[in-house]
């Protein structure tokens, strides 16, 4: 078999991944070795969400090869899904093997098979927790972990309408039981509202996002353009207090972060406020809403919309934990 072995950068965009797939016109198989992997646990959660869904769960299997390195396998992916899956798994894998084949029932239909060798045992440990005791384990997840897992499910098997989302699954299957737990956990935390569906097929499950913050957050995590744009439209259509901080401002906050806390107001009618202190710097002084304290620290009071937006880009673990605690209240 003609095979192409290539070392690739882990953070490729849609065009670059599509160029890789084009090599399959010349080679029967391409073997990718990603560099600069992102050791971010949230990408593991998104990868698990993709693994659990896409409607072909019975085709996916966890197996061991002779060197006892586990791998996961995806079959029957169209080009759009294959690109989205690869863009996620390139960040957390040490090796990926891609092949393609023609659908005999469709002259123009090309499908892809993707075998992934995750870079860490953490991936399989998290996956096993979710498969063994899904409802109990999901209750322990942080706000952003849960949303990243949810983003994988939406990208893999979700449908996004004008003002609702839906996922197809049978509650009697392992996949169905896990997704049911995920949706109920999201509802308990006030992120979604489950709706009754009276049409066909009966295994279609419909829900809505409770505010535009969640749609905006998810839109930063989804790679399939059609779904991404629909999430952006849902965010715009819902009542959403706009965040005045731009993406560049959020990067400055993450870079110059010193401390943070949740200000619980004395009046029960007033919501808690997220307060962040930054190093004094020409960049931090110019941030919208920046307050210069007597000790020369820069203070920012962060709204819920900015907190959700900040959570999607922040790398500092202490700040991430405070934001998770703030949004969980």
C-alpha positions in Angstrom: 0.0 0.0 0.0 1.3 3.4 -0.9 1.6 5.4 2.3 2.6 9.0 3.1 4.2 9.6 6.5 4.3 13.3 7.5 5.0 15.5 10.5 2.4 18.2 10.9 1.7 21.2 13.1 -1.1 20.4 15.6 -3.0 23.7 15.1 -3.9 23.6 11.5 -6.8 25.5 10.0 -9.6 24.2 7.8 -7.7 24.9 4.5 -4.5 23.2 5.7 -6.3 20.1 6.9 -8.2 19.9 3.6 -4.8 20.0 1.7 -3.7 17.0 3.8 -6.8 15.0 2.8 -6.0 15.9 -0.9 -2.9 13.7 -0.6 -5.3 10.7 -0.5 -5.8 11.2 -4.3 -2.2 10.0 -4.7 -1.7 7.8 -1.6 -3.8 5.1 -0.2 -3.1 6.2 3.4 -1.6 9.2 5.2 0.1 8.8 8.6 0.3 12.1 10.6 2.6 12.8 13.5 1.5 16.1 15.2 4.0 18.4 16.8 3.4 21.0 19.5 0.5 19.2 21.0 -1.8 21.2 23.3 -1.8 19.6 26.8 -5.2 21.2 27.6 -7.7 18.9 29.2 -10.6 20.6 27.6 -9.5 19.3 24.2 -9.7 15.8 25.7 -13.3 16.6 26.6 -14.2 17.8 23.2 -12.5 14.7 21.6 -14.5 12.5 23.9 -17.7 14.3 22.9 -16.8 13.6 19.2 -16.1 9.9 20.1 -19.5 9.4 21.8 -21.5 10.8 18.9 -21.8 11.3 15.1 -24.4 8.6 14.8 -22.0 5.7 14.2 -21.1 4.8 17.7 -21.4 1.1 17.0 -18.6 1.5 14.5 -16.2 3.1 17.0 -14.2 0.8 19.2 -11.4 1.0 21.7 -8.8 -1.6 20.9 -5.2 -2.4 21.9 -2.4 -3.1 19.4 0.6 -5.2 20.1 2.5 -2.4 21.9 -0.5 -1.9 24.2 -1.1 1.6 23.0 -4.8 2.2 22.8 -6.4 3.8 19.8 -9.8 5.0 18.8 -11.3 4.6 15.3 -13.8 6.5 13.3 -15.4 5.3 10.1 -17.7 6.7 7.5 -16.8 10.4 8.0 -17.6 12.8 5.2 -15.1 15.4 4.3 -16.6 18.2 6.5 -16.7 15.9 9.5 -13.2 14.5 8.8 -11.7 18.0 8.7 -13.4 19.0 12.0 -12.4 15.8 13.8 -8.8 16.0 12.6 -8.5 19.7 13.7 -9.5 18.6 17.3 -7.5 15.3 17.4 -4.3 16.8 16.0 -4.0 18.8 19.2 -4.1 15.8 21.5 -2.7 12.8 19.5 0.7 11.4 18.9 -0.3 9.7 15.7 -3.2 9.7 13.3 -3.8 7.4 10.3 -6.3 8.5 7.6 -7.7 6.4 4.7 -10.6 7.0 2.3 -12.9 5.0 0.2 -15.8 5.5 -2.2 -19.4 4.8 -1.3 -20.6 2.2 -3.9 -24.1 3.6 -3.5 -23.0 7.2 -4.3 -20.7 7.8 -7.3 -19.5 11.2 -5.9 -19.4 10.2 -2.2 -16.0 9.9 -0.6 -15.7 8.8 3.1 -12.8 8.8 5.5 -11.6 6.4 8.1 -9.6 7.9 10.9 -7.5 6.0 13.5 -6.3 8.1 16.4 -3.6 7.3 19.0 -4.2 9.9 21.9 -1.0 11.3 23.4 -2.1 10.7 27.0 -3.7 8.1 29.2 -5.8 10.9 30.6 -8.0 10.7 27.6 -9.0 7.1 28.2 -9.3 7.6 32.0 -11.8 10.4 31.4 -13.6 8.4 28.7 -13.9 5.4 31.1 -15.3 7.5 33.9 -17.9 8.9 31.6 -18.8 5.5 30.3 -18.9 3.7 33.7 -20.8 6.3 35.8 -21.8 9.1 33.5 -24.3 11.0 35.6 -22.2 10.9 38.8 -19.0 11.9 37.0 -20.6 14.7 35.0 -21.7 16.4 38.2 -18.1 16.8 39.3 -17.0 18.6 36.1 -16.2 22.3 36.0 -18.4 24.6 34.0 -15.9 24.9 31.0 -15.1 21.1 31.0 -18.8 20.4 30.5 -19.2 22.9 27.7 -16.2 21.5 25.9 -17.6 18.0 26.1 -21.0 19.4 24.9 -19.3 21.1 22.0 -17.9 17.7 20.8 -21.4 16.2 20.9 -22.9 19.2 19.0 -20.2 19.1 16.4 -20.4 15.3 16.0 -24.1 14.7 16.0 -26.0 17.9 16.8 -28.4 19.8 14.6 -28.7 23.6 15.1 -31.9 25.3 14.1 -33.0 28.9 14.1 -33.6 29.0 17.9 -33.1 25.4 19.1 -30.7 22.5 19.0 -31.4 18.7 18.8 -29.5 15.4 19.0 -30.7 12.0 17.9 -30.1 9.0 20.2 -31.9 6.0 21.6 -32.1 6.0 25.4 -31.6 2.3 25.5 -28.1 2.4 24.0 -24.8 3.3 25.8 -24.5 6.4 23.7 -28.0 7.4 24.5 -27.6 6.9 28.2 -24.5 9.0 28.3 -25.9 11.9 26.2 -29.1 11.8 28.3 -26.9 12.3 31.4 -25.0 15.2 29.8 -28.3 17.0 28.8 -29.8 16.6 32.2 -26.6 17.9 33.9 -26.6 20.9 31.6 -30.3 21.5 32.5 -29.6 21.3 36.2 -26.9 23.9 35.9 -29.3 26.2 34.1 -27.5 26.1 30.7 -30.3 24.5 28.6 -34.0 23.8 28.7 -35.1 20.3 27.5 -38.2 20.4 25.2 -40.8 17.8 24.3 -40.6 16.5 20.7 -43.7 15.1 19.2 -42.6 14.4 15.6 -40.6 11.7 14.0 -38.1 10.1 14.5 -39.0 9.5 18.2 -35.4 9.4 19.2 -34.9 13.1 18.4 -34.3 15.2 21.5 -34.8 18.9 21.4 -33.5 21.7 23.7 -32.8 25.4 23.8 -29.8 27.3 25.2 -31.0 29.5 28.1 -29.1 32.6 27.0 -26.7 33.9 24.4 -23.6 33.4 26.5 -23.6 29.7 26.0 -24.1 30.0 22.2 -21.3 32.5 22.0 -19.0 30.2 24.1 -19.8 27.2 21.9 -19.2 29.1 18.7 -15.5 29.5 19.7 -15.2 25.7 20.0 -17.0 24.5 16.9 -15.1 23.9 13.6 -18.0 23.0 11.2 -18.8 26.4 9.7 -22.6 25.8 9.2 -23.0 25.0 12.9 -20.7 27.8 14.0 -22.6 30.5 12.1 -26.0 29.2 13.4 -24.6 29.4 17.0 -23.5 33.0 16.3 -27.0 33.8 15.1 -28.6 32.3 18.2 -26.2 34.4 20.3 -27.2 37.6 18.4 -31.0 36.8 18.6 -31.1 36.2 22.3 -31.0 39.0 24.9 -27.3 39.3 25.5 -25.5 42.1 27.3 -22.6 42.8 24.9 -19.1 42.4 26.3 -17.0 45.5 25.5 -13.8 43.5 25.7 -12.3 42.5 22.4 -10.3 39.2 21.9 -7.0 41.2 22.2 -8.2 42.6 25.5 -9.0 39.1 26.8 -5.4 38.0 25.9 -4.0 41.0 27.9 -6.1 40.0 30.9 -4.8 36.5 30.8 -1.2 37.7 30.4 -1.1 40.3 33.2 -3.5 38.5 35.7 -2.5 38.8 39.4 -5.5 37.8 41.4 -9.3 37.5 41.3 -12.3 37.0 43.6 -16.1 36.9 43.6 -17.7 39.9 45.3 -20.9 38.7 47.0 -23.0 41.8 47.3 -24.7 42.5 50.7 -28.1 42.8 49.1 -29.6 39.4 48.0 -31.3 41.1 45.1 -27.9 42.0 43.6 -25.9 39.4 41.7 -22.3 38.6 42.6 -19.5 40.4 40.7 -16.3 38.9 39.3 -13.4 41.2 40.2 -10.0 40.7 38.5 -6.7 42.5 39.4 -4.0 43.0 36.8 -0.4 44.2 36.8 0.0 47.9 36.0 1.0 48.2 32.3 0.3 50.6 29.4 -1.8 47.8 27.9 -3.9 47.1 31.0 -4.6 50.8 31.8 -6.3 51.2 28.4 -8.7 48.2 28.9 -12.4 49.2 28.9 -13.6 49.7 32.4 -10.1 49.6 34.0 -9.8 51.2 37.4 -6.4 52.3 38.8 -6.2 51.5 42.5 -4.1 53.4 45.1 -1.6 50.5 45.2 -1.3 50.9 41.4 -3.0 47.7 40.6 -5.5 47.6 37.8 -9.0 46.4 38.7 -11.7 45.1 36.3 -15.3 44.2 37.1 -16.3 41.5 34.7 -19.8 41.0 33.5 -21.3 37.5 32.9 -21.0 37.9 29.1 -17.3 38.8 29.4 -16.7 36.0 31.9 -18.0 33.4 29.4 -16.0 34.9 26.6 -12.9 35.1 28.8 -13.3 31.5 29.8 -13.0 30.4 26.2 -9.5 31.8 25.9 -7.9 32.0 29.4 -5.0 29.7 30.2 -4.3 30.7 33.8 -5.6 27.9 36.0 -6.4 30.2 39.0 -8.4 32.6 36.9 -10.1 29.7 35.1 -11.2 28.3 38.5 -12.6 31.6 39.7 -14.5 32.1 36.5 -16.0 28.6 36.8 -17.0 29.2 40.4 -18.6 32.6 39.4 -20.6 31.2 36.5 -21.8 28.2 38.6 -23.6 30.5 41.0 
